[in-house]
């Protein structure tokens, strides 16, 4: 598995400005890796078996290219928002298209190693990492370096974590970087069992990721050309 595209940055703080929190930029940068929404992927025809999780560990760790289509959102003590997510991941490039009703319209977060761009209706923003972009635009940052591992059911390497397993040996909960991830449902795609519903909590933040479509090996390593008018 190639190193994560995201820098390992710990959160500066979690005091969330009430007026700025739901500006399109802030919503996109956090919701690009978090979630809360109704609906879930259909149950697979093949039931999980007790040895499936251990059997697929090598292939799961090597998985570095995919496309995920689903729902994302976020719930705090003050707000509850949701949107659609289209996430393409490749070893040297990722692209997250966020669209839906939480106010950002259609926004795109893209990154290559050492460079991240965000395009929204308010303009185009650039930084060296997603964390740096959040710090630059919002004045605070959250650790998003682990999402490409958590979405596969794996802890990010090199950092402490705690994990509990279900009766079949699959992860039930994973605690890392102050977050607790609850794995609620699984789907079978390309000979791999992959999470299809994740609930992530940090203090009073509750996030849910519902994956309607997992496509391992279907990510793109080419950044799309911007439209002539500068829109995503």
N, C-alpha and C positions, 0 to 999 in steps of 0.2 A: 504494500500500500504506500503510495507516495505521500509525503507530508501534507498535512492539512493546508489548504489555501489561506486559511484565516490565521491571523496573528494570535498568540496566546496572551491576551490582555485581561486582567482581572477587573471587576466592576469598580468604578470610582465611587459611586454611591447609587442608591436607589430612591432618592427623594425626587419624586416626579412632579415637575411644574404643572399645575392644573391647567393653565391656559395653553402652554406650548405642547403638552403631551400628545394631543390629537391633531397637531398640524400634520399635513400629509407626509413630510419628511420623517418626523418622529415615528408616526404610525408605520410607515413602510419599513424603516430600518429595523424596528423591533419585530414587526409581524412577518418579515421575510424569513425569520427562523423560529417564530413562536406560532401559537394558534388557539381558537374556540369557536365551534360551529356545530350545527346539527348535521345529521347524516353520517353514514359510514360506508366503507367499501363492502361489497357483497362477500359473504362467507365463501371460502374456497371449497371445492368439491372433495379435496383430499384432506383428511383429518391429520393433525399433527401427531407425530409419534415420539416416544420418549428419547430416542437417540438422534432425532433430527437436528437439534441445535448443535450438539457436538460434532456431528458429521459435516456440517456446512461451515465450520469456523474458518478454515483456510480460504474458501471461496468468498466468504462474507468479508473477511479482512482485506482481500485483494480487490473487492468491488470498488472501483473509483469512477465509474461512468454510469449515469442513469438519468431517467426522466421521471419526475413525480408530479402527478396532477391531483389536486385535492382542494381542501378548504382550510383556511387559516383564520385565526381570530385571537382576541385577547380580552380577558375580563379582569378588571381591578375593582376596588371598592367604589370607584367613581364612574367607571365606564364599561361598556361591553360592545365590542366591535368585531366584524368578521369580513372576510374577503376570499376571493379565489386565488389559488397559487398554482403556477406553472414553473417548475424548477428543473433546469437542465444542469447536470454536473459532469465535468470531465476532469482529467488530471491537472490541466493547466488553465481551466476556465470554468466559471459557473455563471448562470443567468437565472434570475428570479423575476418572473413577471407577476405582479400583484394587481388584481383588478377586482372591483366590487364596490359595495355601498359604503365603506367606512370613510370615504371622503377624498381618497387619493386618486380616484379615477383609474387610470392605467399608468403604472409606474414600473420601472425596470431597474433592478440592482444587478450590476455585472462586475465581475472581478477576474483579474489574472494575478499571478504572483507579484505582489508589490504595488498593485494599482486597482482601485475600485472606483466605479462611476455609478451615479444614481441619476436617473432621468425621470422627472415628474412634470406635471403641468406648470410647476413654478420654475423650472429650469433644469440645468445639468450641474451636478456637483461631483467633485473628485477628491480622493484622498488615497493614502497608501494602504489602508485596510478598512473594513467595515467599522471596526472600533474607532479608528481615527476619524472616520466620517461622522460618526455619532458625536464624538467629542467636539469636533469642529463645528457642527451645526447646532448641537443641543447643549453642549457644556457638560455632558456626562456620558458614560459608556457602560456597556454590558458585555459579558464574556460570550461571544458567539463562535468561538474557535472550535467548539465541540459538536456543533449540530450535524455535520456530515458523518460523524460517528454515531451519535445518539439516534439518528433516523434509521440506522442499520441495526440498532439494538446493542451497540458496543460502547464501552467507555472510551473517552479520549485517552490516548496513551501518555504515560509520563506524569500523570497527575493522580492524586488520591481519589478513591471512589469506594462506595459501598453498594452492594447489589444483593437482591433477594430473587429467588427463582420460583417458578410455579411448579406444579406437580409433574410436568413433562420436561423440566430442566430449562425452559425458556426464561428470559429475564421477566420478572414481575415488576420490580422497581429498581431504579438506578439513581444514586445520589452522587453528584459531582458539581464542583464549582458553586455550591450553595443551592443548586437546583435539585429537585426530585422529579424524576421522570417515571410515570406509571404507564406500562405497556398493557393496553386493554384488548387489542385485537391484532390478528396476524393475517397475512395473505400470502399465497404461494405464487411466485413468479419466476420463471426461468430457472427452475430447480432449486430455488431459495425460498425460505420462509422469512418474510420481512414485515416489520411493524406496519399496521394500517391505521392504528389509532393510538396516539400518544397524548397523555395529559401531563403538563409540566407546571410545577409550582415553585414559587420563590416568594416567601412571606405572603402578602395578600394578592400577588399576581398569579393568575390561573390561565394557562394557555393550553390549547388543544390542537393537535394536528390530525386531520382526517384525510388519509390518502385514498383516493378513489381509483387511482391507477399507478401501479409501480411498473416501470419499464427498465430493468437492469440492462446496461449496455447500450442504451438509446440516447445518452447525452450527446451534446455537440461541443467540440473543442474549438469551434469557430465563433467569434463574436459577430453578431448580426450588424449589418451596416445601418447607421441611423437614417431615418427618413429625411427627405429633403427639407422639410420644415422644422427639423430638429426634434420632432416628437418621437417616442419609442417605436 
